[in-house]
Structure formats: C-alpha cells, structure tokens
Amino acid sequence: MTESVPVITIDGPSGSGKGTIAQRVATRLGWRVLDSGALYRLLGLATANAGIGFEDEFKIIEIANKIKVDFDGDSIRMDGQDVTDLIRTESAGNNASKVAAMPGVRAALLDWQRRYAEAPGLVADGRDMGTTVFPHAKVKIFLTASAEERARRRHKQLKEKGLPANLAALTAEIEERDARDRGRAASPLVPAPDAIEIDSTGVDIEDVVEEVLRRAHTAYAV
C-alpha cells in the first residue's frame, strides 16, 4: 500500500527550486522521483495540441484519461513524441497552471501520481503533494522564494539555453501563476499544516538538500 512506502513531499511555487532539490535528495537516498508538475505540463501541451479550449474541462479530462507518457531518465515522451523541451517553456507552464485549476482534472491524475510511491521510497515535488496526494508523508517541505529571485533563476536558465527572456515579463508571469495556483478551489497552493517551510532565496541548494535529508533520516531511519 502507498501508506507503507516512505514519502518525502516538496511543495512550493514555480521556480522555488523544488525540482532540483527533489532530484538531489532522491539520488542521495536511491529513491524514485515524481515531478507532478510535468504531468500537468504534459496535459496542458496535449490540450493545446488538440486545439481544445482551456475552459473545456470535460474534454481535458478525456485527454487526461487517454494520454500515454513514458519517463526515461531525463527524457519524456508523450504518445511517442519526445516532449522534454516542449513542456519546459513558459507557455507550457502557464497552460499547466490552467488545467491544474480544474477539480476534475486533478481527480483524474490523483491515482496516477499515487502509483509512483514504490519501495524503497519516493520524493514527490509539486503543489499539493503534502496536502492532497500524499497526506500521510512523514516529511513535508514547503519551499518558497521571492518572485524576483525565481524570475532571475528562470531568466538565467533560458539564457543558458540560448532562448529569449525578459526578466520583467518573467516576474509578472510568475506572480500571475502564483495567484492562480493559490486561488484555485481544488487543492490550492498552501503548505500542509505539518510542513516545514523553507525560504530558498539566497540559500545554497546543498544546504536545503542536507536539511531535507536530515529530516528524512529522523523520520524514516534511512
């Protein structure tokens, strides 16, 4: 059962560093990783590709129930197509936030996410991992950073990939996405009551990783 598998949840807004930290913690522990944001980005991309309006919840749920996804290391394939880079664009992130606001969509993906919890353990990052998907987890982290800091990180990533980026526009998009994620009726972006809140603004990533590992060792004796 899922409840018997050790789980660490790392929730937080876009660009807070939760994906990087989840990967490093999982590597150190030898556990699986769930990038729940990728699932919503994939669904947002599939919705856009199908030409379906983002207000049509019924049709988006149909896509969620049919979509075929393969995770192979750092590569992600959807319906046979490599979409690794496509789902990491800003438009994909905004589309993910739109579909994630729909209760029916979140319900359709719930079991899918929970099936990732397999021995020896799972590190799950997202926005409602500790509140909705894995409420039994003994280690819950809510990672934050200022919108300006998160925009600078994203700006740096895009520039390193040779992609155009505007810092002011990125900051505005992040603030808009935060408002949508926090204000949605279904699983809003909030810390679980028993989550440890960590502000990563100006903090070295390895320091955060060590803190999460310390709590994992205490909770799960790993």
N, C-alpha and C positions, 0 to 999 in steps of 0.2 A: 504493500500500500504506500501511497505517496507520503503519508504521515510518518512512516518509518525511515524515510530517506533523509539524511541531513541536508538542510537547505539554508543558504545564505541569500537574502534578498537585498538588492541595492537599487533603491528607487531615487528619482530626482528628475529635475527638468532637463531639457535638451542642452547638451554641451557642458554638463556638470562634471564629466569625466567618468561617469559610472560604467560605461562600456569598457574603457581601458582598464579600470580597476577590477572589474569583474573578470576579465580575461587573465590578468596577472594573478589574482587570488586563486582562480580555478587551476591555472598552470602550477602554482606552488603546491596546491593540495592534490592535484591529479583528479579533479572533479570535472563534470560536464558544465557547459555554459549555455544559458538561454538568453539570447538577445531578443526580448519580446518586441522591442521597437522595430526590429527587422520584419517581424510578421505583419505589423500594421503598415510598414512602408511597402512591403510586397503587395498587400491588399490594395493600398492606395494606387500603386502603379498598375495593378491589374484592372482596377476600376477605370483609371484614365485611359488605358489601352483599349478597353472595351467601349469607350465613348459613353459611359454611363454617368449621369449627373450625380454629384456628391450629396444630393438630397434624397436619392432613391435608396433608402435603407434596405428595402426588400430585395432588390436586385444585388446590392452589395453583399448581403448575407448569402445569397445564392452563390456568388463568386467565392466567398469565404469557405463554403462547404465543398467546393469543387477544386480549388486551387491545389496544384501539386508542386511542392517545394523540396529541393534537395540541398542540404548543407554539407559541403565538402571542404573541410579546413576553412580557409578564408574566403572560399568561393560559394556563391549562392546561385542556384538555378531555379527558375520558375517555369513550369511547363516546358522544360527542356532548354530554355534560353538562359544564358549567363547574364544575370542582372546585378552582379556585385556592385558595379559602379553606379548603375542607374538608380538604385534605391538610396544612395548616399547624397543625392543632390538636395538643394534647399526646397525645390518644388515637391520632391518626394516626401520630405519631412513634413511639409505643410499639409499634403494630402493625407499622410498618415494620421496627423492630428485630427483631421476632419472625420475620417472613418472611425477613429478611436472614440469619438464622442457619441457614437450610436450604441445604445444598450444592447440591441440585437446582435450587432457585430461582435461586441465584447463577449457576449454569451457564446457565440459560435466558436470563438477562438479559445475559450477557457479550458476545455478538456485537452485541446491540442497542447497548450502550454504546460498543463499539469503532467502530461505524459513524459515530459523531459526529465522529471525527477526520477532518476535511476541511481543505484549504487555505483560508486561509493558516496556520491553526493552531487549537489547542484548549486551553482551560483547563478542566480537569476536577476537580470537587470531590466528595469522598465519604469513604469509609473505607478502601478498598482500591485506589484509583486507581493509586498508585505501586507497590504490591506485586503486584497481580494483573492489573488491566485494562490499564494502560499501563506495564509494567515497563521499556520502552525509553526512557521520557521522560528528557530530559537535565536537567530542572529539577523536583525533587520537594520539596515543602514539607510538613512535618507540623506543623500548627497546634494549639496547646493553650491552655488557660486553666483556672483553678481552677473546680471545680464551683460554688462560691459566686458567682464572677464570672459564669459562664454562666447561672446561675439568675437573677441580678439583671438581666441583659440580656433574658432571656426575659420576666421579670416586667414590665419596662418596655415591651416590645413589646405584650404583652397588654393592659396598662393603656391604652396609647395607642390601641388598637383598641376600647376600651370593654368588654373582656372580663374576667370574674372571674379572679383569680390569687392564689395563696397561695405566698409565697416559700419557706417551709419545705417544702411539698409539691413544688414545682418542683425544689428541690435534691435531695430524695430520689429523685424520678423520674429526674433526670439521672444520679445516682450508680448507680441500678439499671440504666439503659440502658447506661452505660459498662461496667459489669461484664458485662452480656450481650454487648456488642459485642467486648470484649476476650477473653472466654472462649469464644466460639464456635469450633467446629472448622474451619469454612470461612471463609477469609480474615478472620482476626481483626483487630481494630483495633490495628495496630502500625506504627511507622514503617518505611519501606523502609530497607535498610542504607545507601543513599546519599542519604537525605532530609535536608534541613536542618530542624532542629526550632526552632520559634519559639513562645515563650510570649506570648500576646497580652494577658495580664492587665495592665490598667492602661496598655497601649500604644495610642497613637493609630493608628487603622486606616490612615491615609495613610502612616504610617511603614512599616507592613508591606507595603503596596502597592508603595511605592518599592523596598523590599528585593527583592521578588519580580521586579519589572521589571528591576532591576539584574542579577539572575541570568539573566533571560531574554535580555537584551541580550548578555551574555557568552557564553551557551551557543548561542544561535541567530542572533546578529548581526542582531537586528531593531531 
